Structure formats: structure tokens, C-alpha cells
Amino acid sequence: MDRTSERQRPFGLHALVDDILASMRPSMKHLQLDIHNRVPDDMACNSYPGAIGQIVSNLLQNCTLHAFADRTQGRIDIRAHTEGDMVVLEVQDDGLGMPAQVLRHAFDPFFTTRLGQGGSGLGLSVSHSLASSVLGGTLSATSEPQQGSCFCLRFLRDAPHTSEPSA
């Protein structure tokens, strides 16, 4: 990832999601996923594309590890809309879903349902932290067993301007 993505800058959200999907396709080639980028082509933001990219990447990786753990095909829809000055970005899958006791702890650090199988339990925790600390927004989830999951990232379309640290 280039260093400019760590800074606040203008970018197109649809193009950012396309770039994330292109970079992740090789790691998802063992799955037959029907992934749809339904973010409007003209959705412009002035925020932190690096943080948003990391969150979306973590959510997609979670889908491949958890939502489709017992099958090789599925569907993921990524969509966005605005509510006032907020962008609402949703990543929804038709995978396994989560029971209430798992959903309740999904954003807790080190919580994983794959203990001993390579999962650290940090992806959703880091994403939740980035959403609140860097983007000034929220990350939430809804899910039902066998009904898939939907993660909802809310962030300011135009992040407040911060001064760059002096070199």
C-alpha cells in the first residue's frame, strides 16, 4: 500500500473497493464467490482510504475464513449510500452467519472461533478501532445463523482536516 493512502485525501469509494477486490482475488481463488461492488461510481470521499481499505479487506478476509468455511461458493455484496454527511458502507454475505453469543464478542480483541487454526482474533477488533479512532465512525454487525452476516461501516464523507506532522 502506498504511503499516500495513510493520509486524508480525496478518493472515489467505488474505485477503492475495486482495488481491494483486485488485490484480494488471488487469495480467494479457491472459492467460487460472487462478489458485487454496488458502491455508486460517483461516490467521492475526502477521508482516509488506507483505513477504509484495511477495514474492507479484513471484512472480506473474515468472509473467506468464517462465512464460507464449510463451502466453496457464496455471495458478497458491498454497497454504500450516504445519510447526511455520513457514508454507510455495508459488506453483506450469504454465509454461515453467527449465533448471538459469537456476534456479541465479534469485535473483542483476541476473540476467535478458530483457536488453534491460524485465527488471531484481531481482524475485527482492529477494524472496529480504525473505524472509531481514525475515521470517527462506527463498525457494527448483524447476523443470524445460516442467514449470513452484514457489517456496517459508518464514517464521515469529508473527514475533519487535521494538520500534517512537521518533518
N, C-alpha and C positions, 0 to 999 in steps of 0.2 A: 504494500500500500504506500502511495507516495505521501510525503510529509504534509502536502497542502491539504489533504483530506482530514488532518487532525485539527485544522483551524476552521474558524467560521468563514463561510464563503457562500456565494450563490451557486445553486446547482439545480438540475432537474431531477425530481424524485423518481420518475419513470426510468430515466437513463441509469440512475444509481442502482435501482433494483435489477435492471437488465445486466449491469456489470457484475453484480453479486451473483446472479444466476449463472452467468457465463463462467465465472471463476470457480463455482461450486459443482458444475456439471460433471467434471471428471470424477469427483469423489462420490457422486450419486449414480454413476453409470450402471451399477449392479441392480438398481431399482428401476422399475418402469413407472416413473412418476409423471403425471400430467400436471405440469406447473403453469399457472396462468398469472402473468403480470397484468393486473387490471387497474394499475395506477394510471390516472389520466396523463396523457402525453404532455400536457401543458402545465403540470403542477410544479411550479417553481418555489424553491425554498431558499432561505438565507440562514443556514444553521451549520451544524457540524456533521458533514457527510461521513466522516470516519466513525463516529459514534453510532450513527444510524446504520451504517454498513455492518458494524460489528454486531449490533443487536439483531438485524435481519439474518445475518449469517448464523448466529447462534440459534435463532429460532428454526431456521431450515435444517441445521445440523441436528437439532433436537428431534425434528420430524423423522429424519432418517434413522436415528438411533432408537427412538421410542415409539413414535406413532405407527411406524410401519415395521416394527421389529419382527413380527410374525408373518409378514407377507412381502411380496416383491413389487407390488403395484399400489398406487394410490393417487390422490389428487390433492394439490395445494393451490389455494387461491390467495394472491396477495393483492389487496385493494386499498385505496386511500380516498379520503374525502376531507373537506375542511368543515370545521364547526367554529365560526367566528375566526379568531386568529390562531386557532389550533389545527394541526394536521392530525387526522386519525388514520393510522396505518394498521391494517389487520392482516395477519397471516393465519389462514384457516386450513386445517387438514381434515381428511375423512378417515383418519386412522383409528387406533385403539381407544383414544380418549383416556381420561384419568378418573379414578374414583375420588370422591370428596376428600378422603384423608391424604391422598397424594397431592391433589390440587392445592390444598391448604398449605402445604410446605414447599411447593414448587420453586419459590424464589428464595428459600432459605439457603445460606451458604453450606456447601458440602452435602446437601440432601440429594440423594440419588437412588433410583430404583435399580441401578445396575452396579451395585457394590461388588468389587472384585472382577468386573467385566470391562474395565477401562474407563468408566464414568467417574468424573471427579466431583460432580455436583456443583460446579461453579458457573457453568454457562448461563443459566437463567438468573443466578444471583448477580453476576457481573452485568448482565443486560439490564436488570432492574436498577442497579446502581447507576449505570450510564444514563438511563432514561431520566432519573431524578437529578443526579448531580451535574451532568454535562448539558443535558437537553432541557432541564427544568420542567420535565413532563412526568408521565407515569407509564408503567407497563403492567398490564393486568391479563388475566386469563379466565376463560370459561371452558368447561369441558364436562362431558358425560361419558361414562364407559360405553364403548362401541359406537359412539356418535362423533368422535373426533374432538379436536380442540381448536380454540380460536384465541390467539394472543393479540392484544390491542395496545399499540404504542401511541401515546398522545404526546405531541411536542409543539412548541411554538413555531409557526411557519417562518417567522422572522425572529431569530434569537436576539436577545438584547446584545448590543455591541459591547465587547469587552476590549480593554486595551491590551495590545500585544506586549509581552515582556520585552524589556530592552536587552540587547545583546551585549 
